[in-house]
Amino acid sequence: MSKAKIKKGDTVTVIAGDEKGKSGKVLQVLPENGRILIEGINFVKKHMQKSEDNPQGGVVEREAPIAISNVKVSA
């Protein structure tokens, strides 16, 4: 796999998929998986068990990684 030219903190635009046309800031790059985490893009619902950190438990919405090939760097 080639080295990604996208770095943490870059602003990117989604060019494919359900989130096409949206843009956001890169939170994390996962080069070993070829995926990227973008602020405000690709939300999924995760069921959280009760714990000391999360005494309520319940359903939490959070960003999921998206393929690097589906984004481009915004100018």
N, CA, C, O and CB atoms as a CASP TS submission, in Angstrom:
PFRMAT TS
TARGET T0000
AUTHOR 0000-0000-0000
METHOD Language model
MODEL 1
PARENT N/A
ATOM      1  N   MET     1       0.843  -1.179   0.000  1.00  0.00           N
ATOM      2  CA  MET     1       0.000   0.000   0.000  1.00  0.00           C
ATOM      3  C   MET     1       0.885   1.238   0.000  1.00  0.00           C
ATOM      4  O   MET     1       1.873   1.301   0.732  1.00  0.00           O
ATOM      5  CB  MET     1      -0.957   0.000   1.216  1.00  0.00           C
ATOM      6  N   SER     2       0.531   2.221  -0.820  1.00  0.00           N
ATOM      7  CA  SER     2       1.325   3.436  -0.913  1.00  0.00           C
ATOM      8  C   SER     2       1.106   4.312   0.319  1.00  0.00           C
ATOM      9  O   SER     2       0.112   4.185   1.034  1.00  0.00           O
ATOM     10  CB  SER     2       0.976   4.211  -2.193  1.00  0.00           C
ATOM     11  N   LYS     3       2.055   5.187   0.534  1.00  0.00           N
ATOM     12  CA  LYS     3       1.987   6.078   1.693  1.00  0.00           C
ATOM     13  C   LYS     3       0.903   7.145   1.468  1.00  0.00           C
ATOM     14  O   LYS     3       0.830   7.751   0.399  1.00  0.00           O
ATOM     15  CB  LYS     3       3.373   6.749   1.953  1.00  0.00           C
ATOM     16  N   ALA     4       0.080   7.361   2.473  1.00  0.00           N
ATOM     17  CA  ALA     4      -1.007   8.340   2.381  1.00  0.00           C
ATOM     18  C   ALA     4      -0.438   9.754   2.472  1.00  0.00           C
ATOM     19  O   ALA     4       0.475  10.007   3.258  1.00  0.00           O
ATOM     20  CB  ALA     4      -2.060   8.104   3.500  1.00  0.00           C
ATOM     21  N   LYS     5      -0.972  10.671   1.676  1.00  0.00           N
ATOM     22  CA  LYS     5      -0.520  12.059   1.692  1.00  0.00           C
ATOM     23  C   LYS     5      -1.389  12.902   2.618  1.00  0.00           C
ATOM     24  O   LYS     5      -1.252  14.124   2.672  1.00  0.00           O
ATOM     25  CB  LYS     5      -0.534  12.643   0.277  1.00  0.00           C
ATOM     26  N   ILE     6      -2.278  12.242   3.341  1.00  0.00           N
ATOM     27  CA  ILE     6      -3.185  12.932   4.257  1.00  0.00           C
ATOM     28  C   ILE     6      -2.650  12.794   5.675  1.00  0.00           C
ATOM     29  O   ILE     6      -2.276  11.703   6.104  1.00  0.00           O
ATOM     30  CB  ILE     6      -4.633  12.362   4.153  1.00  0.00           C
ATOM     31  N   LYS     7      -2.616  13.917   6.403  1.00  0.00           N
ATOM     32  CA  LYS     7      -2.091  13.913   7.759  1.00  0.00           C
ATOM     33  C   LYS     7      -3.162  14.377   8.737  1.00  0.00           C
ATOM     34  O   LYS     7      -4.162  14.975   8.340  1.00  0.00           O
ATOM     35  CB  LYS     7      -0.845  14.806   7.861  1.00  0.00           C
ATOM     36  N   LYS     8      -2.946  14.098  10.007  1.00  0.00           N
ATOM     37  CA  LYS     8      -3.835  14.558  11.066  1.00  0.00           C
ATOM     38  C   LYS     8      -3.884  16.084  11.040  1.00  0.00           C
ATOM     39  O   LYS     8      -2.851  16.749  10.957  1.00  0.00           O
ATOM     40  CB  LYS     8      -3.365  14.039  12.459  1.00  0.00           C
ATOM     41  N   GLY     9      -5.099  16.625  11.111  1.00  0.00           N
ATOM     42  CA  GLY     9      -5.270  18.076  11.103  1.00  0.00           C
ATOM     43  C   GLY     9      -5.628  18.640   9.742  1.00  0.00           C
ATOM     44  O   GLY     9      -6.092  19.777   9.658  1.00  0.00           O
ATOM     45  N   ASP    10      -5.425  17.872   8.657  1.00  0.00           N
ATOM     46  CA  ASP    10      -5.804  18.320   7.314  1.00  0.00           C
ATOM     47  C   ASP    10      -7.320  18.413   7.209  1.00  0.00           C
ATOM     48  O   ASP    10      -8.044  17.719   7.924  1.00  0.00           O
ATOM     49  CB  ASP    10      -5.244  17.360   6.232  1.00  0.00           C
ATOM     50  N   THR    11      -7.795  19.271   6.316  1.00  0.00           N
ATOM     51  CA  THR    11      -9.213  19.332   5.996  1.00  0.00           C
ATOM     52  C   THR    11      -9.416  18.545   4.710  1.00  0.00           C
ATOM     53  O   THR    11      -8.747  18.795   3.708  1.00  0.00           O
ATOM     54  CB  THR    11      -9.716  20.816   5.851  1.00  0.00           C
ATOM     55  N   VAL    12     -10.349  17.586   4.746  1.00  0.00           N
ATOM     56  CA  VAL    12     -10.593  16.729   3.593  1.00  0.00           C
ATOM     57  C   VAL    12     -12.059  16.779   3.190  1.00  0.00           C
ATOM     58  O   VAL    12     -12.928  17.143   3.982  1.00  0.00           O
ATOM     59  CB  VAL    12     -10.174  15.289   3.896  1.00  0.00           C
ATOM     60  N   THR    13     -12.315  16.402   1.931  1.00  0.00           N
ATOM     61  CA  THR    13     -13.663  16.312   1.398  1.00  0.00           C
ATOM     62  C   THR    13     -13.919  14.868   0.991  1.00  0.00           C
ATOM     63  O   THR    13     -13.060  14.233   0.379  1.00  0.00           O
ATOM     64  CB  THR    13     -13.864  17.282   0.194  1.00  0.00           C
ATOM     65  N   VAL    14     -15.100  14.345   1.329  1.00  0.00           N
ATOM     66  CA  VAL    14     -15.467  12.981   0.957  1.00  0.00           C
ATOM     67  C   VAL    14     -15.919  12.989  -0.499  1.00  0.00           C
ATOM     68  O   VAL    14     -16.755  13.804  -0.888  1.00  0.00           O
ATOM     69  CB  VAL    14     -16.591  12.415   1.894  1.00  0.00           C
ATOM     70  N   ILE    15     -15.357  12.066  -1.316  1.00  0.00           N
ATOM     71  CA  ILE    15     -15.671  12.045  -2.749  1.00  0.00           C
ATOM     72  C   ILE    15     -16.485  10.818  -3.144  1.00  0.00           C
ATOM     73  O   ILE    15     -16.868  10.695  -4.308  1.00  0.00           O
ATOM     74  CB  ILE    15     -14.389  12.088  -3.564  1.00  0.00           C
ATOM     75  N   ALA    16     -16.764   9.902  -2.206  1.00  0.00           N
ATOM     76  CA  ALA    16     -17.551   8.709  -2.524  1.00  0.00           C
ATOM     77  C   ALA    16     -18.278   8.229  -1.277  1.00  0.00           C
ATOM     78  O   ALA    16     -17.824   8.453  -0.155  1.00  0.00           O
ATOM     79  CB  ALA    16     -16.649   7.586  -3.093  1.00  0.00           C
ATOM     80  N   GLY    17     -19.414   7.564  -1.484  1.00  0.00           N
ATOM     81  CA  GLY    17     -20.160   6.987  -0.379  1.00  0.00           C
ATOM     82  C   GLY    17     -21.322   7.851   0.073  1.00  0.00           C
ATOM     83  O   GLY    17     -21.648   8.856  -0.560  1.00  0.00           O
ATOM     84  N   ASP    18     -21.943   7.450   1.175  1.00  0.00           N
ATOM     85  CA  ASP    18     -23.121   8.140   1.702  1.00  0.00           C
ATOM     86  C   ASP    18     -22.828   9.575   2.134  1.00  0.00           C
ATOM     87  O   ASP    18     -23.718  10.424   2.100  1.00  0.00           O
ATOM     88  CB  ASP    18     -23.681   7.371   2.871  1.00  0.00           C
ATOM     89  N   GLU    19     -21.607   9.849   2.533  1.00  0.00           N
ATOM     90  CA  GLU    19     -21.233  11.175   3.046  1.00  0.00           C
ATOM     91  C   GLU    19     -20.619  12.063   1.959  1.00  0.00           C
ATOM     92  O   GLU    19     -19.973  13.062   2.276  1.00  0.00           O
ATOM     93  CB  GLU    19     -20.247  11.027   4.203  1.00  0.00           C
ATOM     94  N   LYS    20     -20.813  11.714   0.683  1.00  0.00           N
ATOM     95  CA  LYS    20     -20.202  12.428  -0.438  1.00  0.00           C
ATOM     96  C   LYS    20     -20.530  13.918  -0.392  1.00  0.00           C
ATOM     97  O   LYS    20     -21.679  14.310  -0.193  1.00  0.00           O
ATOM     98  CB  LYS    20     -20.670  11.829  -1.768  1.00  0.00           C
ATOM     99  N   GLY    21     -19.492  14.742  -0.582  1.00  0.00           N
ATOM    100  CA  GLY    21     -19.671  16.186  -0.604  1.00  0.00           C
ATOM    101  C   GLY    21     -19.403  16.858   0.730  1.00  0.00           C
ATOM    102  O   GLY    21     -19.193  18.071   0.769  1.00  0.00           O
ATOM    103  N   LYS    22     -19.405  16.113   1.817  1.00  0.00           N
ATOM    104  CA  LYS    22     -19.160  16.696   3.139  1.00  0.00           C
ATOM    105  C   LYS    22     -17.653  16.829   3.364  1.00  0.00           C
ATOM    106  O   LYS    22     -16.856  16.111   2.760  1.00  0.00           O
ATOM    107  CB  LYS    22     -19.809  15.827   4.262  1.00  0.00           C
ATOM    108  N   SER    23     -17.285  17.754   4.237  1.00  0.00           N
ATOM    109  CA  SER    23     -15.872  17.927   4.553  1.00  0.00           C
ATOM    110  C   SER    23     -15.688  18.028   6.059  1.00  0.00           C
ATOM    111  O   SER    23     -16.625  18.343   6.793  1.00  0.00           O
ATOM    112  CB  SER    23     -15.303  19.176   3.855  1.00  0.00           C
ATOM    113  N   GLY    24     -14.486  17.762   6.503  1.00  0.00           N
ATOM    114  CA  GLY    24     -14.181  17.817   7.925  1.00  0.00           C
ATOM    115  C   GLY    24     -12.688  17.710   8.170  1.00  0.00           C
ATOM    116  O   GLY    24     -11.902  17.515   7.243  1.00  0.00           O
ATOM    117  N   LYS    25     -12.312  17.840   9.431  1.00  0.00           N
ATOM    118  CA  LYS    25     -10.917  17.803   9.844  1.00  0.00           C
ATOM    119  C   LYS    25     -10.527  16.370  10.206  1.00  0.00           C
ATOM    120  O   LYS    25     -11.310  15.650  10.826  1.00  0.00           O
ATOM    121  CB  LYS    25     -10.672  18.757  11.039  1.00  0.00           C
ATOM    122  N   VAL    26      -9.323  15.959   9.819  1.00  0.00           N
ATOM    123  CA  VAL    26      -8.841  14.608  10.097  1.00  0.00           C
ATOM    124  C   VAL    26      -8.471  14.498  11.574  1.00  0.00           C
ATOM    125  O   VAL    26      -7.657  15.271  12.080  1.00  0.00           O
ATOM    126  CB  VAL    26      -7.621  14.255   9.195  1.00  0.00           C
ATOM    127  N   LEU    27      -9.079  13.527  12.260  1.00  0.00           N
ATOM    128  CA  LEU    27      -8.782  13.286  13.671  1.00  0.00           C
ATOM    129  C   LEU    27      -7.678  12.254  13.835  1.00  0.00           C
ATOM    130  O   LEU    27      -6.848  12.366  14.737  1.00  0.00           O
ATOM    131  CB  LEU    27     -10.036  12.827  14.407  1.00  0.00           C
ATOM    132  N   GLN    28      -7.665  11.238  12.956  1.00  0.00           N
ATOM    133  CA  GLN    28      -6.706  10.146  13.084  1.00  0.00           C
ATOM    134  C   GLN    28      -6.535   9.458  11.736  1.00  0.00           C
ATOM    135  O   GLN    28      -7.501   9.303  10.989  1.00  0.00           O
ATOM    136  CB  GLN    28      -7.163   9.131  14.160  1.00  0.00           C
ATOM    137  N   VAL    29      -5.296   9.041  11.419  1.00  0.00           N
ATOM    138  CA  VAL    29      -5.016   8.286  10.206  1.00  0.00           C
ATOM    139  C   VAL    29      -4.574   6.890  10.628  1.00  0.00           C
ATOM    140  O   VAL    29      -3.703   6.736  11.484  1.00  0.00           O
ATOM    141  CB  VAL    29      -3.925   8.993   9.322  1.00  0.00           C
ATOM    142  N   LEU    30      -5.184   5.872  10.015  1.00  0.00           N
ATOM    143  CA  LEU    30      -4.853   4.477  10.307  1.00  0.00           C
ATOM    144  C   LEU    30      -4.241   3.852   9.047  1.00  0.00           C
ATOM    145  O   LEU    30      -4.941   3.167   8.301  1.00  0.00           O
ATOM    146  CB  LEU    30      -6.127   3.676  10.777  1.00  0.00           C
ATOM    147  N   PRO    31      -2.934   4.079   8.797  1.00  0.00           N
ATOM    148  CA  PRO    31      -2.326   3.631   7.542  1.00  0.00           C
ATOM    149  C   PRO    31      -2.278   2.116   7.386  1.00  0.00           C
ATOM    150  O   PRO    31      -2.304   1.616   6.261  1.00  0.00           O
ATOM    151  CB  PRO    31      -0.939   4.175   7.438  1.00  0.00           C
ATOM    152  N   GLU    32      -2.210   1.381   8.482  1.00  0.00           N
ATOM    153  CA  GLU    32      -2.158  -0.086   8.381  1.00  0.00           C
ATOM    154  C   GLU    32      -3.467  -0.668   7.854  1.00  0.00           C
ATOM    155  O   GLU    32      -3.472  -1.744   7.256  1.00  0.00           O
ATOM    156  CB  GLU    32      -1.836  -0.697   9.744  1.00  0.00           C
ATOM    157  N   ASN    33      -4.578   0.037   8.074  1.00  0.00           N
ATOM    158  CA  ASN    33      -5.884  -0.415   7.589  1.00  0.00           C
ATOM    159  C   ASN    33      -6.327   0.352   6.350  1.00  0.00           C
ATOM    160  O   ASN    33      -7.323  -0.013   5.725  1.00  0.00           O
ATOM    161  CB  ASN    33      -6.929  -0.268   8.683  1.00  0.00           C
ATOM    162  N   GLY    34      -5.601   1.411   5.984  1.00  0.00           N
ATOM    163  CA  GLY    34      -5.987   2.240   4.857  1.00  0.00           C
ATOM    164  C   GLY    34      -7.250   3.039   5.130  1.00  0.00           C
ATOM    165  O   GLY    34      -8.046   3.283   4.223  1.00  0.00           O
ATOM    166  N   ARG    35      -7.434   3.450   6.393  1.00  0.00           N
ATOM    167  CA  ARG    35      -8.650   4.158   6.782  1.00  0.00           C
ATOM    168  C   ARG    35      -8.292   5.458   7.493  1.00  0.00           C
ATOM    169  O   ARG    35      -7.151   5.674   7.900  1.00  0.00           O
ATOM    170  CB  ARG    35      -9.533   3.272   7.686  1.00  0.00           C
ATOM    171  N   ILE    36      -9.302   6.318   7.633  1.00  0.00           N
ATOM    172  CA  ILE    36      -9.099   7.639   8.207  1.00  0.00           C
ATOM    173  C   ILE    36     -10.330   8.019   9.034  1.00  0.00           C
ATOM    174  O   ILE    36     -11.453   7.670   8.671  1.00  0.00           O
ATOM    175  CB  ILE    36      -8.827   8.694   7.093  1.00  0.00           C
ATOM    176  N   LEU    37     -10.124   8.725  10.133  1.00  0.00           N
ATOM    177  CA  LEU    37     -11.214   9.161  11.000  1.00  0.00           C
ATOM    178  C   LEU    37     -11.395  10.665  10.817  1.00  0.00           C
ATOM    179  O   LEU    37     -10.452  11.432  11.008  1.00  0.00           O
ATOM    180  CB  LEU    37     -10.930   8.803  12.500  1.00  0.00           C
ATOM    181  N   ILE    38     -12.614  11.092  10.445  1.00  0.00           N
ATOM    182  CA  ILE    38     -12.876  12.498  10.144  1.00  0.00           C
ATOM    183  C   ILE    38     -13.934  13.037  11.097  1.00  0.00           C
ATOM    184  O   ILE    38     -14.932  12.374  11.376  1.00  0.00           O
ATOM    185  CB  ILE    38     -13.327  12.673   8.673  1.00  0.00           C
ATOM    186  N   GLU    39     -13.703  14.245  11.591  1.00  0.00           N
ATOM    187  CA  GLU    39     -14.619  14.897  12.529  1.00  0.00           C
ATOM    188  C   GLU    39     -15.968  15.159  11.868  1.00  0.00           C
ATOM    189  O   GLU    39     -16.036  15.819  10.831  1.00  0.00           O
ATOM    190  CB  GLU    39     -14.015  16.218  13.047  1.00  0.00           C
ATOM    191  N   GLY    40     -17.046  14.640  12.468  1.00  0.00           N
ATOM    192  CA  GLY    40     -18.396  14.905  12.001  1.00  0.00           C
ATOM    193  C   GLY    40     -18.849  14.081  10.807  1.00  0.00           C
ATOM    194  O   GLY    40     -19.911  14.352  10.247  1.00  0.00           O
ATOM    195  N   ILE    41     -18.075  13.087  10.403  1.00  0.00           N
ATOM    196  CA  ILE    41     -18.395  12.272   9.222  1.00  0.00           C
ATOM    197  C   ILE    41     -18.540  10.807   9.633  1.00  0.00           C
ATOM    198  O   ILE    41     -17.794  10.325  10.486  1.00  0.00           O
ATOM    199  CB  ILE    41     -17.295  12.425   8.123  1.00  0.00           C
ATOM    200  N   ASN    42     -19.496  10.102   9.032  1.00  0.00           N
ATOM    201  CA  ASN    42     -19.700   8.662   9.191  1.00  0.00           C
ATOM    202  C   ASN    42     -20.021   8.271  10.633  1.00  0.00           C
ATOM    203  O   ASN    42     -19.304   7.480  11.246  1.00  0.00           O
ATOM    204  CB  ASN    42     -18.469   7.915   8.725  1.00  0.00           C
ATOM    205  N   PHE    43     -21.105   8.832  11.166  1.00  0.00           N
ATOM    206  CA  PHE    43     -21.521   8.497  12.529  1.00  0.00           C
ATOM    207  C   PHE    43     -22.155   7.114  12.585  1.00  0.00           C
ATOM    208  O   PHE    43     -22.923   6.740  11.698  1.00  0.00           O
ATOM    209  CB  PHE    43     -22.501   9.545  13.062  1.00  0.00           C
ATOM    210  N   VAL    44     -21.830   6.353  13.634  1.00  0.00           N
ATOM    211  CA  VAL    44     -22.445   5.064  13.907  1.00  0.00           C
ATOM    212  C   VAL    44     -22.928   5.068  15.349  1.00  0.00           C
ATOM    213  O   VAL    44     -22.412   5.818  16.178  1.00  0.00           O
ATOM    214  CB  VAL    44     -21.450   3.890  13.646  1.00  0.00           C
ATOM    215  N   LYS    45     -23.911   4.237  15.649  1.00  0.00           N
ATOM    216  CA  LYS    45     -24.406   4.116  17.021  1.00  0.00           C
ATOM    217  C   LYS    45     -23.711   2.939  17.690  1.00  0.00           C
ATOM    218  O   LYS    45     -23.664   1.839  17.138  1.00  0.00           O
ATOM    219  CB  LYS    45     -25.957   3.936  17.051  1.00  0.00           C
ATOM    220  N   LYS    46     -23.174   3.175  18.875  1.00  0.00           N
ATOM    221  CA  LYS    46     -22.472   2.132  19.622  1.00  0.00           C
ATOM    222  C   LYS    46     -23.173   1.956  20.959  1.00  0.00           C
ATOM    223  O   LYS    46     -23.408   2.929  21.675  1.00  0.00           O
ATOM    224  CB  LYS    46     -20.958   2.487  19.822  1.00  0.00           C
ATOM    225  N   HIS    47     -23.505   0.722  21.293  1.00  0.00           N
ATOM    226  CA  HIS    47     -24.150   0.424  22.570  1.00  0.00           C
ATOM    227  C   HIS    47     -23.079   0.276  23.641  1.00  0.00           C
ATOM    228  O   HIS    47     -22.190  -0.568  23.530  1.00  0.00           O
ATOM    229  CB  HIS    47     -25.021  -0.866  22.475  1.00  0.00           C
ATOM    230  N   MET    48     -23.170   1.105  24.683  1.00  0.00           N
ATOM    231  CA  MET    48     -22.171   1.115  25.748  1.00  0.00           C
ATOM    232  C   MET    48     -22.740   0.462  27.007  1.00  0.00           C
ATOM    233  O   MET    48     -23.855   0.757  27.437  1.00  0.00           O
ATOM    234  CB  MET    48     -21.708   2.560  26.049  1.00  0.00           C
ATOM    235  N   GLN    49     -21.945  -0.424  27.573  1.00  0.00           N
ATOM    236  CA  GLN    49     -22.339  -1.082  28.810  1.00  0.00           C
ATOM    237  C   GLN    49     -22.103  -0.136  29.986  1.00  0.00           C
ATOM    238  O   GLN    49     -21.237   0.736  29.915  1.00  0.00           O
ATOM    239  CB  GLN    49     -21.556  -2.407  29.003  1.00  0.00           C
ATOM    240  N   LYS    50     -22.859  -0.301  31.054  1.00  0.00           N
ATOM    241  CA  LYS    50     -22.654   0.521  32.247  1.00  0.00           C
ATOM    242  C   LYS    50     -21.274   0.231  32.823  1.00  0.00           C
ATOM    243  O   LYS    50     -20.824  -0.915  32.847  1.00  0.00           O
ATOM    244  CB  LYS    50     -23.762   0.254  33.308  1.00  0.00           C
ATOM    245  N   SER    51     -20.604   1.296  33.292  1.00  0.00           N
ATOM    246  CA  SER    51     -19.289   1.161  33.908  1.00  0.00           C
ATOM    247  C   SER    51     -19.075   2.346  34.839  1.00  0.00           C
ATOM    248  O   SER    51     -19.944   3.209  34.964  1.00  0.00           O
ATOM    249  CB  SER    51     -18.159   1.080  32.828  1.00  0.00           C
ATOM    250  N   GLU    52     -17.919   2.388  35.491  1.00  0.00           N
ATOM    251  CA  GLU    52     -17.600   3.519  36.360  1.00  0.00           C
ATOM    252  C   GLU    52     -17.503   4.805  35.547  1.00  0.00           C
ATOM    253  O   GLU    52     -17.988   5.853  35.973  1.00  0.00           O
ATOM    254  CB  GLU    52     -16.284   3.267  37.118  1.00  0.00           C
ATOM    255  N   ASP    53     -16.873   4.720  34.371  1.00  0.00           N
ATOM    256  CA  ASP    53     -16.716   5.893  33.516  1.00  0.00           C
ATOM    257  C   ASP    53     -18.045   6.333  32.913  1.00  0.00           C
ATOM    258  O   ASP    53     -18.271   7.525  32.708  1.00  0.00           O
ATOM    259  CB  ASP    53     -15.715   5.603  32.407  1.00  0.00           C
ATOM    260  N   ASN    54     -18.927   5.371  32.630  1.00  0.00           N
ATOM    261  CA  ASN    54     -20.207   5.647  31.982  1.00  0.00           C
ATOM    262  C   ASN    54     -21.327   5.000  32.796  1.00  0.00           C
ATOM    263  O   ASN    54     -21.818   3.936  32.417  1.00  0.00           O
ATOM    264  CB  ASN    54     -20.215   5.124  30.511  1.00  0.00           C
ATOM    265  N   PRO    55     -21.744   5.617  33.907  1.00  0.00           N
ATOM    266  CA  PRO    55     -22.721   4.976  34.802  1.00  0.00           C
ATOM    267  C   PRO    55     -24.104   4.789  34.180  1.00  0.00           C
ATOM    268  O   PRO    55     -24.849   3.910  34.613  1.00  0.00           O
ATOM    269  CB  PRO    55     -22.859   5.788  36.057  1.00  0.00           C
ATOM    270  N   GLN    56     -24.466   5.587  33.181  1.00  0.00           N
ATOM    271  CA  GLN    56     -25.767   5.456  32.537  1.00  0.00           C
ATOM    272  C   GLN    56     -25.801   4.326  31.518  1.00  0.00           C
ATOM    273  O   GLN    56     -26.823   3.657  31.367  1.00  0.00           O
ATOM    274  CB  GLN    56     -26.141   6.753  31.868  1.00  0.00           C
ATOM    275  N   GLY    57     -24.681   4.108  30.812  1.00  0.00           N
ATOM    276  CA  GLY    57     -24.704   3.158  29.710  1.00  0.00           C
ATOM    277  C   GLY    57     -25.491   3.751  28.561  1.00  0.00           C
ATOM    278  O   GLY    57     -25.586   4.972  28.447  1.00  0.00           O
ATOM    279  N   GLY    58     -26.057   2.912  27.706  1.00  0.00           N
ATOM    280  CA  GLY    58     -26.922   3.405  26.638  1.00  0.00           C
ATOM    281  C   GLY    58     -26.255   3.428  25.283  1.00  0.00           C
ATOM    282  O   GLY    58     -25.208   2.815  25.077  1.00  0.00           O
ATOM    283  N   VAL    59     -26.879   4.149  24.353  1.00  0.00           N
ATOM    284  CA  VAL    59     -26.419   4.218  22.973  1.00  0.00           C
ATOM    285  C   VAL    59     -25.683   5.536  22.751  1.00  0.00           C
ATOM    286  O   VAL    59     -26.195   6.605  23.084  1.00  0.00           O
ATOM    287  CB  VAL    59     -27.606   4.076  21.986  1.00  0.00           C
ATOM    288  N   VAL    60     -24.470   5.452  22.181  1.00  0.00           N
ATOM    289  CA  VAL    60     -23.638   6.621  21.943  1.00  0.00           C
ATOM    290  C   VAL    60     -23.356   6.713  20.446  1.00  0.00           C
ATOM    291  O   VAL    60     -23.074   5.700  19.807  1.00  0.00           O
ATOM    292  CB  VAL    60     -22.310   6.549  22.764  1.00  0.00           C
ATOM    293  N   GLU    61     -23.431   7.920  19.883  1.00  0.00           N
ATOM    294  CA  GLU    61     -23.065   8.122  18.483  1.00  0.00           C
ATOM    295  C   GLU    61     -21.622   8.575  18.427  1.00  0.00           C
ATOM    296  O   GLU    61     -21.213   9.456  19.184  1.00  0.00           O
ATOM    297  CB  GLU    61     -24.000   9.158  17.791  1.00  0.00           C
ATOM    298  N   ARG    62     -20.831   7.965  17.516  1.00  0.00           N
ATOM    299  CA  ARG    62     -19.430   8.337  17.364  1.00  0.00           C
ATOM    300  C   ARG    62     -18.997   8.141  15.920  1.00  0.00           C
ATOM    301  O   ARG    62     -19.656   7.437  15.155  1.00  0.00           O
ATOM    302  CB  ARG    62     -18.538   7.514  18.312  1.00  0.00           C
ATOM    303  N   GLU    63     -17.879   8.770  15.550  1.00  0.00           N
ATOM    304  CA  GLU    63     -17.376   8.659  14.190  1.00  0.00           C
ATOM    305  C   GLU    63     -16.736   7.289  13.975  1.00  0.00           C
ATOM    306  O   GLU    63     -16.099   6.739  14.874  1.00  0.00           O
ATOM    307  CB  GLU    63     -16.365   9.780  13.894  1.00  0.00           C
ATOM    308  N   ALA    64     -16.916   6.748  12.772  1.00  0.00           N
ATOM    309  CA  ALA    64     -16.281   5.498  12.376  1.00  0.00           C
ATOM    310  C   ALA    64     -15.289   5.813  11.254  1.00  0.00           C
ATOM    311  O   ALA    64     -15.462   6.796  10.534  1.00  0.00           O
ATOM    312  CB  ALA    64     -17.346   4.431  11.918  1.00  0.00           C
ATOM    313  N   PRO    65     -14.251   4.985  11.101  1.00  0.00           N
ATOM    314  CA  PRO    65     -13.268   5.245  10.036  1.00  0.00           C
ATOM    315  C   PRO    65     -13.878   5.075   8.646  1.00  0.00           C
ATOM    316  O   PRO    65     -14.830   4.318   8.454  1.00  0.00           O
ATOM    317  CB  PRO    65     -12.064   4.309  10.187  1.00  0.00           C
ATOM    318  N   ILE    66     -13.308   5.798   7.684  1.00  0.00           N
ATOM    319  CA  ILE    66     -13.715   5.739   6.285  1.00  0.00           C
ATOM    320  C   ILE    66     -12.458   5.463   5.461  1.00  0.00           C
ATOM    321  O   ILE    66     -11.361   5.836   5.876  1.00  0.00           O
ATOM    322  CB  ILE    66     -14.428   7.076   5.827  1.00  0.00           C
ATOM    323  N   ALA    67     -12.596   4.823   4.315  1.00  0.00           N
ATOM    324  CA  ALA    67     -11.443   4.483   3.478  1.00  0.00           C
ATOM    325  C   ALA    67     -10.735   5.747   2.984  1.00  0.00           C
ATOM    326  O   ALA    67     -11.383   6.717   2.589  1.00  0.00           O
ATOM    327  CB  ALA    67     -11.886   3.621   2.279  1.00  0.00           C
ATOM    328  N   ILE    68      -9.410   5.726   3.010  1.00  0.00           N
ATOM    329  CA  ILE    68      -8.613   6.869   2.564  1.00  0.00           C
ATOM    330  C   ILE    68      -8.888   7.170   1.096  1.00  0.00           C
ATOM    331  O   ILE    68      -8.845   8.329   0.683  1.00  0.00           O
ATOM    332  CB  ILE    68      -7.111   6.602   2.781  1.00  0.00           C
ATOM    333  N   SER    69      -9.174   6.128   0.298  1.00  0.00           N
ATOM    334  CA  SER    69      -9.414   6.324  -1.137  1.00  0.00           C
ATOM    335  C   SER    69     -10.695   7.120  -1.405  1.00  0.00           C
ATOM    336  O   SER    69     -10.890   7.602  -2.521  1.00  0.00           O
ATOM    337  CB  SER    69      -9.493   4.972  -1.842  1.00  0.00           C
ATOM    338  N   ASN    70     -11.569   7.266  -0.407  1.00  0.00           N
ATOM    339  CA  ASN    70     -12.830   7.979  -0.582  1.00  0.00           C
ATOM    340  C   ASN    70     -12.753   9.444  -0.188  1.00  0.00           C
ATOM    341  O   ASN    70     -13.784  10.113  -0.119  1.00  0.00           O
ATOM    342  CB  ASN    70     -13.901   7.310   0.214  1.00  0.00           C
ATOM    343  N   VAL    71     -11.553   9.963   0.072  1.00  0.00           N
ATOM    344  CA  VAL    71     -11.407  11.373   0.456  1.00  0.00           C
ATOM    345  C   VAL    71     -10.306  12.041  -0.359  1.00  0.00           C
ATOM    346  O   VAL    71      -9.412  11.379  -0.888  1.00  0.00           O
ATOM    347  CB  VAL    71     -11.101  11.498   1.963  1.00  0.00           C
ATOM    348  N   LYS    72     -10.391  13.375  -0.448  1.00  0.00           N
ATOM    349  CA  LYS    72      -9.327  14.156  -1.061  1.00  0.00           C
ATOM    350  C   LYS    72      -9.049  15.371  -0.184  1.00  0.00           C
ATOM    351  O   LYS    72      -9.935  15.831   0.537  1.00  0.00           O
ATOM    352  CB  LYS    72      -9.706  14.586  -2.511  1.00  0.00           C
ATOM    353  N   VAL    73      -7.843  15.887  -0.239  1.00  0.00           N
ATOM    354  CA  VAL    73      -7.470  17.038   0.574  1.00  0.00           C
ATOM    355  C   VAL    73      -8.128  18.275  -0.008  1.00  0.00           C
ATOM    356  O   VAL    73      -8.060  18.511  -1.214  1.00  0.00           O
ATOM    357  CB  VAL    73      -5.927  17.208   0.640  1.00  0.00           C
ATOM    358  N   SER    74      -8.770  19.072   0.855  1.00  0.00           N
ATOM    359  CA  SER    74      -9.397  20.326   0.430  1.00  0.00           C
ATOM    360  C   SER    74      -8.363  21.435   0.427  1.00  0.00           C
ATOM    361  O   SER    74      -7.437  21.443   1.239  1.00  0.00           O
ATOM    362  CB  SER    74     -10.584  20.696   1.350  1.00  0.00           C
ATOM    363  N   ALA    75      -8.528  22.354  -0.479  1.00  0.00           N
ATOM    364  CA  ALA    75      -7.583  23.465  -0.573  1.00  0.00           C
ATOM    365  C   ALA    75      -7.890  24.551   0.425  1.00  0.00           C
ATOM    366  O   ALA    75      -7.186  25.559   0.476  1.00  0.00           O
ATOM    367  CB  ALA    75      -7.586  24.041  -1.963  1.00  0.00           C
TER
END
